[in-house]
């Protein structure tokens, strides 16, 4: 695991297509949706970034920041989205490192607070996230919304 490297997509824009495909495989959201967000970021239309953990050339984990992560509360923006670590890399601090990296990068651009929707309880709290409220997304049941100041 000592081969792990954490990057912001702007540092390695050539990974855009592989990253969009990787996120699509994890979440089922169309690759084109990820590419559109990544293009806006890489072209400077937004500062909402994309963050990856690489093991050599293999993506081990990643996340992004978007305006809204498929919920009705448009006022709770921007959202950390697509948080994922491949199973073989879990319990090694990758998601936590990426979360902290994302928060710090956004804060350095004057973007704070950040929001995040999840069904997980107990994980995000370890990294300074606080439960805010329940929000309605595409599922019949509401989901948990977290905030990081």
N, C-alpha and C positions, 0 to 999 in steps of 0.2 A: 504493500500500500504506500510505500515511500515514493512511488512514482507519480502520485496524484498531484495535479496542478489545477489551480483555480483560476479561471479567466472570465473576463467580460467579453462579450461577443465582438465588440469593437477592436479588441486586441487580435482577434483571429476571425475576421469577417468571412474568410473562405470556408468556415465551418457552418455557415448559415443553412445550406441545404441539408446537410447531415443532421444538424440540430433540429430543424423543422420536422424532418422525418422521424427522428428519435422521439420528440414530444408527441407527434401524431400517434406513434405506436403505443405510447404509454396512456394517452388520454382519449384517443378516438376523435379529437377535434381535427378538422381537415388541415392537411399540410399547408394549403394555401392561406389559411387564417394565420398560422404561425409565420409564414413567409411575409405576409403583409405587415404584421407587427414588427418583425425583424428588419424589414426594408425601411420602415419609417424610422426606426432607431438608428440603423446604419447610415441613413441619409440625413440624419440630424433633424427630422421633423418632430421627434419627441426625444425626451431623455429617459423614457421608460425602457430600461435595459433588459438584457438577457444574460444569464450567468450560468457557467458550466464548470463541472469538475471533470477533468480528463485523466484517464489512466492510459498514458501513452497517447494514442490517437482515438481511443475508445471513450465515448461519453459514459460516465459512471453516474452522474447526477446533474440536475439542472433546475432552473426556475426562471420566470420572467416577471415583468411588471407591465400591467395593462390598465386601461381606463376602468373596465368593469368586468368581473369574472362571472358573468351569466347570472346576475341577481337583480332584484328590483330596486335596490337602494343606490341610485345613481349618484347620490350625494356622498357616499362613502367611497372615495376614490383618491389615488389609484390603488389597484389591487395587486398583491403578489399572487402569481398564478402558476399552475403547472408544476408544482413542487413535486419532485420525484427523484428517488435514488434507486438504482437497480438493486435487486434483492441481494446479490452477492457482495454488495458494497455497504449494506446497511449496518447500523450500530458502530460506525467508525467516525461519526461526527461530521459527515459530509453535508447533510442537509443543514445542520446548525451553522457550519462554516459558511455555506452559501447564503443562508438567511442573514447572518451578520454582515456579510459582504454586500448584500443587496441593500440592507438598511443603511449602511454607511455610505454606499455609493449614492443612493437617493438623497440622503441627508446632505452630502457634499454639494448637491445641486439645488439645495433649498426645498427638496420635496419631502415633506413630513407632515402629518403621520402617514403611515401605510396601513392598508387593510388586507385581510386575507379570509377567505371562506374555507372551512374544513369541517369534517366530522370527527377529527381527532381531538381527544381531551387529554391534556397533560403534556403533550409534546412541545407545542409552541410556547407554552408558558416558560419553559426552561430557557428560552432565548429572548425573554423580555416582552413577549406578546401577551395581551390581556383580552379576555372575553369581553365583547362589547354588547352584542345582541343577537337575536335570531333573525335571519333574513330568508326571504322566499326566492329560491332559484328555480331551476327547471324540474327538480324533483318534487313529488307531491308533499313531502315533509320539509319544513324549514331546516336550514343548516346554520351552523355557528359562524358568526362573524367576529374576527379578532382585530385588534388595533395595536400598532407599535408606534409610540410617540418618539 
